[in-house]
Amino acid sequence: MTAPRAHSLDLDPERVANDLAALVLAVVELLRQLMERQAVRRFDEGTLSAEQQDRLGTALMLLDRRMDDLCAQHGLSRADLNLDLGPLGPLLADPEP
């Protein structure tokens, strides 16, 4: 007779897919935020031409919209993407609701 497993995993394929999508989107959101901060720094330093500012602003705006689309497609909000890193605090700087 075998003893019941104390720690069994429930690997529901749909939940695993949703969790994976949330993890991937969290990484993409982190990179988006880092790119946005870098762009703001470069704007403030005046190291970008007017054309570069326009292109960068447009690219960041489109990426932001695409993130909204992807979150909606997977039933997530930006706040859902913020991972708690314990003593280090939240992964994302300022998640949007």
C-alpha positions as CSV (number, residue, x, y, z in Angstrom):
1,M,0.0,0.0,0.0
2,T,1.4,3.4,-1.0
3,A,1.1,6.5,1.1
4,P,-0.7,9.5,-0.4
5,R,1.6,12.2,-1.8
6,A,1.9,15.1,0.6
7,H,2.7,17.6,-2.2
8,S,1.0,16.8,-5.4
9,L,1.1,19.2,-8.3
10,D,-2.1,20.2,-10.1
11,L,-1.0,20.9,-13.6
12,D,-4.1,22.2,-15.2
13,P,-3.0,23.0,-18.8
14,E,-5.0,26.1,-19.1
15,R,-3.7,27.5,-15.8
16,V,-0.2,26.7,-16.7
17,A,-0.6,28.5,-20.0
18,N,-2.1,31.5,-18.3
19,D,0.7,31.6,-15.7
20,L,3.3,31.3,-18.4
21,A,1.7,34.2,-20.3
22,A,1.7,36.3,-17.1
23,L,5.3,35.6,-16.5
24,V,6.3,36.4,-20.1
25,L,4.3,39.6,-20.0
26,A,5.9,40.6,-16.6
27,V,9.3,40.3,-18.2
28,V,8.2,42.3,-21.2
29,E,6.6,45.0,-18.9
30,L,9.9,45.2,-16.9
31,L,11.8,45.7,-20.1
32,R,9.3,48.3,-21.3
33,Q,9.6,50.2,-18.1
34,L,13.4,50.1,-18.3
35,M,13.4,51.4,-21.9
36,E,11.0,54.1,-20.9
37,R,13.3,55.3,-18.1
38,Q,16.3,55.2,-20.4
39,A,14.3,57.3,-22.9
40,V,13.3,59.9,-20.3
41,R,16.9,60.1,-19.1
42,R,18.1,60.7,-22.7
43,F,15.3,63.3,-23.3
44,D,16.4,65.1,-20.1
45,E,20.1,65.0,-21.1
46,G,19.3,66.3,-24.6
47,T,21.2,63.6,-26.3
48,L,18.4,62.8,-28.9
49,S,17.6,64.7,-32.1
50,A,14.0,65.8,-32.6
51,E,13.6,62.9,-35.1
52,Q,14.9,60.4,-32.6
53,Q,12.6,61.8,-29.9
54,D,9.6,61.4,-32.2
55,R,10.5,57.8,-33.2
56,L,11.3,56.8,-29.6
57,G,8.1,58.3,-28.3
58,T,6.0,56.6,-31.0
59,A,7.7,53.3,-30.4
60,L,7.1,53.5,-26.6
61,M,3.5,54.5,-27.2
62,L,2.9,51.6,-29.5
63,L,4.6,49.1,-27.1
64,D,2.4,50.4,-24.3
65,R,-0.8,49.9,-26.4
66,R,0.4,46.4,-27.4
67,M,1.0,45.5,-23.7
68,D,-2.6,46.6,-23.0
69,D,-3.8,44.4,-25.9
70,L,-1.8,41.4,-24.7
71,C,-2.9,41.8,-21.1
72,A,-6.6,42.0,-22.2
73,Q,-6.1,38.9,-24.4
74,H,-5.0,36.9,-21.4
75,G,-7.4,38.4,-18.9
76,L,-4.7,40.2,-17.0
77,S,-4.2,43.8,-15.8
78,R,-0.8,45.5,-15.5
79,A,-1.1,45.1,-11.7
80,D,-1.3,41.3,-12.2
81,L,2.1,41.4,-13.8
82,N,3.9,42.8,-10.7
83,L,5.7,40.0,-8.9
84,D,6.5,40.2,-5.2
85,L,10.2,39.6,-4.7
86,G,9.9,39.3,-1.0
87,P,12.4,41.5,0.9
88,L,13.4,43.1,-2.4
89,G,9.9,44.5,-2.9
90,P,7.8,44.4,-6.1
91,L,9.4,43.7,-9.5
92,L,7.8,46.6,-11.4
93,A,8.2,50.2,-10.4
94,D,4.7,51.5,-10.6
95,P,2.2,49.0,-12.1
96,E,-0.8,50.5,-13.8
97,P,-4.2,49.3,-12.7
